Amino acid sequence: MLEIEDSIKKIEFNSDFRRIKANLKLLEVSGGRARISVGIPDDMQDIREIRKNSKEVVTYIDGYKVKLEDYNRRLEVLNREKTEIRKQLFP
């Protein structure tokens, strides 16, 4: 169970996971500046300046959501395993 919790923490504190969530939030928030600087989903180190109301934003959001889904699936599997182990240990 401790190994599973460590794996969950590694994912939650993973710099890519946190950057994905931050960039997705930045793209989805409607207020603020007209232009934003954000990394492209395929290479987050490659920072681009885009208009908030452009078609690129939708493409970026979709790309980040796909990446976030991968992390969320892994977290879901680990949490399910943790729950099963907890049920076995503490019936």
N, C-alpha and C positions, 0 to 999 in steps of 0.2 A: 504494500500500500504506500509506503514511503517513496518507493521508486516511481510510482505513478504520480504522486504529488510533486516530486521533483521534476518529472517530465512536463507536467502542467505548468509549473512555475517557469521552466525553461522556455516554453512557448510564449507564455504571457509576458515575459521580460525580454524576449527576442527582439533585437533592434528592428529587424524587417517587419515583424508583426506590428510593433508599435508605430513604425513609420507608415505602414499601410493604413492603419486606423486613423492616424493624424491626417494623412493626405486625403483620405476619403471624407473625413469630417470637414476639412477645409473646402473640398469641392462641393459638398452637399449643402453647406451653410449658404443661405441666400443673401445675407447682408454683407456689408463691407465693401472692399475695393472692387473696381470693375475688372482689373487684371490681377492675376495671382501667379506666383512662382511655385511650381510643383514638379516633382519628379515624374517621369513617364512610368507607367506601370511595369513595363518590361525591364527597365533599367532605372531604378529610383535615384541613382547617382547623377543621371542626366536630367538636369533641372531645366524646365521650359517655362516661359511666361505665356500664359494663355488668358483669353477673355472668359469671364465667368459665364456668359450667356452663349458661348460658342458651341458648335457641334463637337469639338474636341473634348469638352468637359464631359459630355455623355459617354464618349469612348473611354476616357480616363476612368470615370466612375465604374463603368462596366468591367474594365480591366482590374481595378482594385477590388471590386466585389468578388471576382473569380478567385483572386489570390487570397482574399480574406476567407472565402468559403473553404479553401483547403485547410487553413489553420483551424477554422471552426469545426470542421469534420474531425480533425485529429483531437481537438479538445473534447468534443462530444464522445468520442470513443474512449478516451482516457477517463472521463468523468463516469461513463457507464461502467467501465471496469472497476473503478474505485467504489461505486455504489454496490456492485455485486460482491466485491470483497468485504465491504462493510457489512452487508447482509449476512454473509457467511460467518464473519467473526462475531457479530453481535446480533443474533437472531431475535 
